[in-house]
Amino acid sequence: AQGEPLDLTFGSYLELAKRSRSFARMAPINAWQPAMTGSGEPERLTGQRVGAEYFRTLGVAPLIGRDFRADDDVPKGPNVVILSDALWRRRFGGERDIIGRSVRLNDADYEVIGVMPPEFENVLSPHAELWAPLQYELQFGAESREWGHHLRLVARLAPGVELDRAARE
């Protein structure tokens, strides 16, 4: 993990994704703090809403279940969530049948589609315990949330590209 934290807009991310030649993959990230209710005590969790390429950009995949797909990260897309190993074990007893089950987050039902491996270190947000797709609009007006400077970006350099070249781009 190299580089400096930089807040950017979703519009800026779309332009970078379209024009960049230095990066093999990239994904936007937004902080998320949903309340989990339902089974067990209500709990405020730390999580992230991310672009569908997030875990592939980091080079890691869920231990069980599946990763996000492009059709998960669309406006009004499905409510799906990936859990950390720690949350899965603490809240659901490590039950392997968690995949496909519904959990209640911020008064909405989310289908659990994956659980990350225990060795996964989310250095971009070490306390994050769950992830859901960002689901931003691709066409938006001047006053929409997509222009707010509230996103972070993670990117993987393309093979053979040096960091200084990517920084100049």
C-alpha positions as CSV (number, residue, x, y, z in Angstrom):
1,A,0.0,0.0,0.0
2,Q,1.6,3.2,-1.1
3,G,0.4,6.7,-1.9
4,E,-1.3,9.5,0.0
5,P,-5.0,9.6,1.1
6,L,-7.0,11.8,-1.2
7,D,-10.7,12.5,-1.1
8,L,-12.3,12.6,-4.6
9,T,-15.7,12.7,-6.3
10,F,-17.4,9.9,-8.0
11,G,-17.2,11.9,-11.3
12,S,-13.4,12.1,-10.9
13,Y,-13.2,8.4,-10.3
14,L,-15.2,7.7,-13.5
15,E,-12.9,10.0,-15.5
16,L,-9.8,8.3,-14.0
17,A,-11.2,4.8,-14.7
18,K,-11.9,5.8,-18.3
19,R,-8.6,7.5,-19.1
20,S,-6.0,5.8,-17.0
21,R,-3.5,3.5,-18.6
22,S,-1.3,3.1,-15.5
23,F,-3.7,1.1,-13.4
24,A,-5.0,-2.5,-13.9
25,R,-7.9,-2.1,-11.5
26,M,-9.4,0.6,-9.3
27,A,-12.4,1.0,-7.0
28,P,-14.0,3.8,-5.1
29,I,-14.6,3.5,-1.3
30,N,-16.9,5.3,1.1
31,A,-17.1,4.9,4.8
32,W,-20.3,3.2,6.1
33,Q,-21.6,2.7,9.6
34,P,-24.8,0.6,9.4
35,A,-26.7,-0.6,12.5
36,M,-27.2,-4.3,12.5
37,T,-30.5,-5.4,14.1
38,G,-32.4,-8.7,14.2
39,S,-30.6,-11.6,15.8
40,G,-28.7,-10.6,18.9
41,E,-28.3,-7.2,20.3
42,P,-28.4,-4.1,18.0
43,E,-24.9,-3.1,17.0
44,R,-23.4,-0.1,15.1
45,L,-20.7,-1.5,12.8
46,T,-17.9,0.0,10.8
47,G,-17.9,-0.9,7.2
48,Q,-17.3,0.4,3.7
49,R,-19.4,0.8,0.5
50,V,-17.1,0.0,-2.3
51,G,-16.9,-0.4,-6.1
52,A,-17.4,-4.0,-7.4
53,E,-13.6,-4.3,-8.2
54,Y,-12.6,-3.5,-4.6
55,F,-11.4,-6.9,-3.4
56,R,-10.0,-7.8,-6.9
57,T,-8.0,-4.6,-6.7
58,L,-6.6,-5.6,-3.4
59,G,-5.8,-9.1,-4.7
60,V,-8.0,-11.0,-2.3
61,A,-11.2,-13.0,-2.5
62,P,-13.9,-14.1,0.0
63,L,-13.0,-17.4,1.8
64,I,-16.6,-18.6,1.3
65,G,-19.3,-17.3,-1.0
66,R,-18.6,-14.9,-3.8
67,D,-17.1,-11.5,-4.5
68,F,-19.1,-8.5,-5.8
69,R,-20.1,-8.6,-9.4
70,A,-20.6,-5.6,-11.7
71,D,-24.4,-6.1,-11.6
72,D,-24.3,-5.7,-7.8
73,D,-22.8,-2.2,-8.1
74,V,-25.6,-0.5,-10.0
75,P,-28.1,2.1,-8.9
76,K,-31.0,0.4,-7.0
77,G,-29.0,-2.9,-7.3
78,P,-29.4,-5.8,-4.9
79,N,-28.7,-5.3,-1.2
80,V,-25.8,-7.7,-0.8
81,V,-23.0,-7.7,1.8
82,I,-19.7,-9.4,2.5
83,L,-18.7,-10.0,6.1
84,S,-15.3,-10.0,7.8
85,D,-14.2,-13.3,9.4
86,A,-14.3,-11.6,12.8
87,L,-17.9,-10.4,12.4
88,W,-19.0,-13.8,11.0
89,R,-17.6,-15.6,13.9
90,R,-18.7,-13.1,16.6
91,R,-22.2,-12.5,15.4
92,F,-23.1,-15.8,13.5
93,G,-20.9,-18.4,15.3
94,G,-18.9,-19.1,12.1
95,E,-21.9,-21.0,10.6
96,R,-21.1,-21.8,7.0
97,D,-24.7,-21.6,6.0
98,I,-24.5,-17.8,6.4
99,I,-24.2,-17.5,2.6
100,G,-27.6,-16.6,1.3
101,R,-29.0,-15.6,4.7
102,S,-30.5,-12.2,5.3
103,V,-29.2,-9.7,7.8
104,R,-30.8,-6.4,8.8
105,L,-28.7,-3.3,8.2
106,N,-30.2,0.2,8.7
107,D,-33.8,-1.1,8.4
108,A,-33.1,-3.0,5.2
109,D,-32.5,-6.6,4.5
110,Y,-29.1,-7.6,2.9
111,E,-28.2,-11.0,1.5
112,V,-24.8,-12.2,2.8
113,I,-22.9,-13.3,-0.3
114,G,-19.4,-13.8,1.1
115,V,-17.1,-13.9,4.1
116,M,-13.5,-12.7,3.9
117,P,-10.6,-14.9,5.0
118,P,-9.3,-14.4,8.6
119,E,-5.9,-13.2,7.3
120,F,-7.4,-10.4,5.3
121,E,-6.0,-7.1,6.6
122,N,-8.0,-4.2,5.3
123,V,-5.3,-1.6,5.7
124,L,-7.5,1.1,4.2
125,S,-10.0,0.8,7.0
126,P,-8.6,-1.6,9.7
127,H,-11.9,-1.6,11.7
128,A,-14.2,-2.4,8.8
129,E,-16.3,-5.5,9.4
130,L,-18.6,-5.5,6.3
131,W,-18.8,-4.3,2.8
132,A,-21.6,-3.5,0.4
133,P,-21.6,-2.1,-3.2
134,L,-21.4,1.7,-3.6
135,Q,-24.3,1.7,-6.2
136,Y,-23.9,5.3,-7.4
137,E,-25.6,6.7,-10.5
138,L,-23.5,6.9,-13.7
139,Q,-25.4,9.9,-15.0
140,F,-25.9,12.6,-12.4
141,G,-26.6,16.3,-12.1
142,A,-24.5,19.1,-10.7
143,E,-26.0,19.0,-7.3
144,S,-26.0,15.2,-6.7
145,R,-24.0,13.3,-4.0
146,E,-21.7,11.9,-6.7
147,W,-19.9,15.3,-6.9
148,G,-19.1,15.4,-3.2
149,H,-15.5,15.0,-2.2
150,H,-16.1,12.1,0.2
151,L,-14.7,9.0,-1.6
152,R,-11.3,7.3,-1.4
153,L,-9.8,5.4,-4.3
154,V,-7.8,2.2,-4.3
155,A,-5.9,1.2,-7.4
156,R,-3.6,-1.6,-8.6
157,L,-0.7,-0.6,-10.9
158,A,-0.7,-2.3,-14.3
159,P,2.1,-4.7,-14.8
160,G,5.4,-2.9,-15.6
161,V,4.1,0.5,-14.5
162,E,6.3,2.4,-12.0
163,L,4.6,4.4,-9.2
164,D,6.1,7.7,-10.4
165,R,4.6,7.2,-13.9
166,A,1.2,6.5,-12.4
167,A,1.5,9.6,-10.1
168,R,2.2,11.8,-13.2
169,E,-0.8,10.4,-15.0
